[in-house]
Amino acid sequence: MPSTTGDIREQLLASSPKFRQLAQEHSKYDAEIEQLSQATFLNLEHFTHEAELKKLRLRVKDEMERIIAETSRGRQVS
């Protein structure tokens, strides 16, 4: 059984399609947020889109953390 959060994360990335998908979504949201932050001018639509991306990224991160916590307690994640 992995002992650190990093070890658990690596194990889940290797063995859990659901966790892998969440990690890919998180990276995608990060990239989109980074791209928006590089713009020299942001209108209201861009600010709204950025806020929505940050909410989605946080939701995905929370789900990943839940899976890591369940795994560290010995529960099987589907």
N, C-alpha and C positions, 0 to 999 in steps of 0.2 A: 504494500500500500504506500503510495507517495506520501511524503511527510510535509512538504511545504506547498503553499498556494501555487507557486510557480511550477512545481512538479505535477500537481494535480491538473493545472491548466494544460501543460504539455501532454499529459496522459489523455485528457479529454479531447484535445485537438487531434490526437492520433486515433482515438477510438470512438468518438461520438459525432456522427454526422450532424446532429442538431447543434452541438456546441460549435462545430466548425462553421456551420452556416451563420450562427450568431456572431462569431468572430469576424467573418467576412462582411457581414452587414455593418458591424461596428467600424471596421476599416473603411468601408465605402462612405459611411456618414462622416468620418474624420476627414477623408479626402475632399468631400464636397464642402465641408465647413472651411477647411483650409483654403480651398479655391475661392470661396466667397470672401474670405478675409483678405485675400490678395487684391481684390478689386479696389480701384481708386475712388469709386463712387458707388454707394449703395442706396437704392431707393427703398421705399416702404415695402415693396414686394420682396426685395432681397432680404431685408431685415426679418420679415415674417417667415420667409423660407428658412433662413438661418436658425431662427428660434425653433421652428418645427423640426429641423434636422437635429438640433441639440437635444430636444425632447426624445426623439426616436433613438438617438445614440445612447442616452441615459437609460431608456427602457431596455434596450438590448444589453447594456452593461449590467443592469440590475438582474436580468435573467441569467446572464453568465455567472454572476456572483452567487446567485441562488443555487445554480447547478454545482458550482465549486464547493459551496458550503454543504450541500447534501452529500456530495461525493466524499468530502473529508469526514463526514459523520458515518460513512460506510453504506449509504443508500445507493442503490443502483439507479442510474439516470438513463431514461430511454432516448 
